Amino acid sequence: MENIDNYDEFELFGPLTVRDTVPNFEFQVFQNEEIKKMNMDSLRGKWVVLFFYPADFTFVCPTELEDLAELYPAFQKENAEIISVSTDTVFVHKAWHDASEAIGKVTYPMAADPTHELSHAFGVHMADEGMSLRGTFIIDPEGVIRVAEINDDTIGRNVKETLRKIQAAKFVAEHDGNVCPSNWNPGDDTLKPGLDLVGKI
């Protein structure tokens, strides 16, 4: 999917997925005791993790967001920004941040999606509940989705694995012709696809 200027066109083309370019969505975030606007174009040049979760003041969600907060410096070292997204408002984000010890650790932007535009566009919106599934989308510095993963709302994610996937995506982006095999971690051997490997792996 190429850039889409009209949100209604998502109805025609379906949700965004791997290798699609993310349009310039604008949204509000709560971060560091401030409410501000962000847009996707302002994030070009960075890797971005859009981390959708069902709702504030719930049960599995704070465990995930706390893990993200603790690993946020590691993501930043990879030139990556984390943006958590739920259908709550920025005011609910602030209230949760003030009330929860776990969420109080969060310093990355917490995006609000009360109109469901983002969750609908990325295919994680649960229309019957007005919330989103647990969707993780890794977007490269050019705005192209490189990883798309969706969990049911009852299944928490492994944040270390999200970091590993960014590291793998960065490696192949920076080393043309290389691919990362199963369980690859930084420093491990990679593969260069070719006829000489056919049937030998």
C-alpha positions as CSV (number, residue, x, y, z in Angstrom):
1,M,0.0,0.0,0.0
2,E,1.4,3.4,-1.0
3,N,0.8,6.6,0.9
4,I,-2.9,7.2,1.5
5,D,-4.2,10.7,2.0
6,N,-7.9,9.9,2.6
7,Y,-8.6,7.7,5.7
8,D,-11.7,6.3,4.0
9,E,-9.5,4.6,1.5
10,F,-8.5,2.1,4.2
11,E,-12.0,0.6,3.7
12,L,-11.0,-0.2,0.1
13,F,-7.5,-1.4,0.6
14,G,-7.7,-3.0,4.1
15,P,-5.4,-2.6,7.1
16,L,-1.8,-1.7,6.9
17,T,0.7,-4.5,7.0
18,V,4.3,-5.5,6.3
19,R,5.9,-3.5,3.4
20,D,3.2,-0.8,3.5
21,T,4.2,2.8,4.0
22,V,2.5,4.4,7.0
23,P,0.6,7.6,6.2
24,N,1.2,10.8,8.1
25,F,-1.2,10.1,11.0
26,E,-1.4,12.9,13.6
27,F,-2.3,12.1,17.2
28,Q,-2.0,13.4,20.7
29,V,0.4,11.9,23.2
30,F,1.0,12.1,26.9
31,Q,4.7,12.3,27.8
32,N,6.7,13.7,30.7
33,E,3.7,15.4,32.2
34,E,2.8,17.1,28.9
35,I,0.1,16.7,26.3
36,K,1.3,17.3,22.8
37,K,0.7,16.4,19.2
38,M,2.9,14.1,17.1
39,N,2.7,12.8,13.5
40,M,4.4,10.0,11.7
41,D,6.4,12.2,9.3
42,S,8.1,13.7,12.3
43,L,9.5,10.3,13.2
44,R,11.1,9.6,9.8
45,G,14.8,8.9,10.3
46,K,14.0,6.7,13.4
47,W,12.9,3.2,13.9
48,V,9.4,3.2,15.5
49,V,7.6,0.7,17.5
50,L,3.8,1.2,17.6
51,F,2.7,-0.8,20.6
52,F,-1.1,-1.2,20.7
53,Y,-2.8,-2.4,23.9
54,P,-6.5,-2.7,24.9
55,A,-6.9,-0.2,27.7
56,D,-5.5,1.8,30.6
57,F,-6.3,0.6,34.2
58,T,-6.2,-3.1,33.2
59,F,-4.2,-6.1,34.1
60,V,-1.8,-7.4,31.4
61,C,-1.2,-4.0,29.9
62,P,0.8,-2.5,32.8
63,T,3.2,-5.4,32.8
64,E,3.9,-4.9,29.1
65,L,4.3,-1.1,29.4
66,E,6.5,-1.4,32.4
67,D,8.8,-3.8,30.6
68,L,8.9,-1.4,27.7
69,A,9.8,1.4,30.1
70,E,12.7,-0.6,31.6
71,L,14.1,-1.4,28.1
72,Y,13.4,2.1,26.7
73,P,17.1,3.1,26.9
74,A,18.1,0.0,24.9
75,F,15.5,0.9,22.2
76,Q,16.9,4.4,22.1
77,K,20.4,3.1,21.5
78,E,19.0,1.4,18.4
79,N,17.7,4.8,17.2
80,A,14.2,3.6,18.0
81,E,11.2,5.4,19.4
82,I,8.4,3.5,21.3
83,I,4.9,4.8,21.1
84,S,2.2,2.9,23.1
85,V,-1.3,3.3,21.7
86,S,-4.7,2.7,23.2
87,T,-8.2,4.0,22.5
88,D,-8.1,5.9,25.8
89,T,-7.7,9.7,25.9
90,V,-4.5,11.5,26.9
91,F,-6.3,12.5,30.1
92,V,-6.8,8.9,31.1
93,H,-3.2,8.2,30.2
94,K,-2.2,10.9,32.7
95,A,-4.5,9.6,35.4
96,W,-3.1,6.1,34.9
97,H,0.5,7.4,34.9
98,D,-0.2,9.2,38.2
99,A,-2.0,6.3,39.8
100,S,0.1,3.3,38.8
101,E,3.7,2.5,40.1
102,A,4.4,0.5,36.9
103,I,3.1,3.1,34.5
104,G,4.8,5.9,36.5
105,K,8.0,4.5,35.0
106,V,6.9,5.2,31.4
107,T,8.8,8.1,29.7
108,Y,8.1,7.2,26.1
109,P,5.0,8.8,24.3
110,M,1.6,7.3,25.2
111,A,-0.6,8.0,22.2
112,A,-4.4,8.4,22.4
113,D,-6.7,6.9,19.8
114,P,-10.2,7.7,21.0
115,T,-11.5,8.0,17.4
116,H,-10.1,4.5,16.7
117,E,-8.4,5.8,13.5
118,L,-5.0,4.3,14.3
119,S,-6.3,0.9,15.6
120,H,-8.6,0.6,12.6
121,A,-5.9,1.5,10.1
122,F,-3.5,-1.1,11.6
123,G,-6.2,-3.8,11.8
124,V,-6.3,-4.2,15.5
125,H,-9.6,-2.6,16.4
126,M,-12.2,-4.7,18.3
127,A,-15.3,-2.9,17.1
128,D,-17.6,-4.7,19.6
129,E,-15.5,-3.6,22.6
130,G,-14.1,-0.2,21.3
131,M,-10.6,-1.3,22.2
132,S,-7.6,-2.7,20.3
133,L,-5.9,-6.1,20.3
134,R,-2.2,-6.3,21.3
135,G,-0.6,-5.2,18.0
136,T,3.2,-4.5,17.6
137,F,4.4,-2.8,14.4
138,I,8.0,-2.0,13.7
139,I,8.4,0.8,11.2
140,D,11.7,1.6,9.5
141,P,13.2,5.1,9.1
142,E,11.6,5.5,5.7
143,G,8.1,4.8,7.2
144,V,7.8,1.3,5.9
145,I,6.4,-1.5,8.2
146,R,8.9,-4.3,8.6
147,V,7.2,-6.3,11.4
148,A,3.5,-6.8,12.1
149,E,2.4,-8.9,15.0
150,I,-1.1,-9.2,16.6
151,N,-1.9,-11.1,19.8
152,D,-5.3,-11.7,21.4
153,D,-5.9,-9.3,24.3
154,T,-5.3,-12.2,26.8
155,I,-1.7,-12.9,25.7
156,G,1.1,-10.6,26.8
157,R,4.1,-9.9,24.6
158,N,7.8,-10.4,25.1
159,V,9.4,-7.0,24.9
160,K,12.9,-8.4,24.7
161,E,11.8,-10.1,21.5
162,T,10.5,-6.8,20.1
163,L,13.9,-5.3,20.7
164,R,15.6,-8.3,19.1
165,K,13.4,-7.9,16.0
166,I,14.4,-4.3,15.7
167,Q,18.1,-5.3,15.9
168,A,17.5,-7.9,13.2
169,A,15.6,-5.5,11.0
170,K,18.3,-2.9,11.4
171,F,21.1,-5.4,10.5
172,V,19.5,-6.5,7.3
173,A,18.7,-2.9,6.4
174,E,22.4,-1.9,6.9
175,H,23.9,-5.1,5.3
176,D,22.4,-5.6,1.9
177,G,22.2,-9.2,0.8
178,N,22.2,-10.7,4.4
179,V,19.3,-12.3,6.1
180,C,18.9,-13.3,9.8
181,P,18.2,-16.9,10.6
182,S,16.1,-18.3,13.4
183,N,16.9,-17.0,16.9
184,W,19.5,-14.5,15.5
185,N,21.0,-12.1,18.0
186,P,23.5,-9.3,17.4
187,G,26.9,-10.8,16.9
188,D,25.6,-14.1,15.5
189,D,26.3,-15.3,12.0
190,T,23.9,-14.3,9.3
191,L,23.2,-15.9,5.9
192,K,23.7,-14.7,2.3
193,P,21.1,-16.4,0.2
194,G,22.4,-18.1,-3.0
195,L,22.4,-21.3,-5.0
196,D,25.3,-22.6,-3.0
197,L,23.1,-22.8,0.1
198,V,20.2,-24.6,-1.5
199,G,19.7,-28.0,0.3
200,K,22.7,-27.4,2.6
201,I,21.0,-25.8,5.5
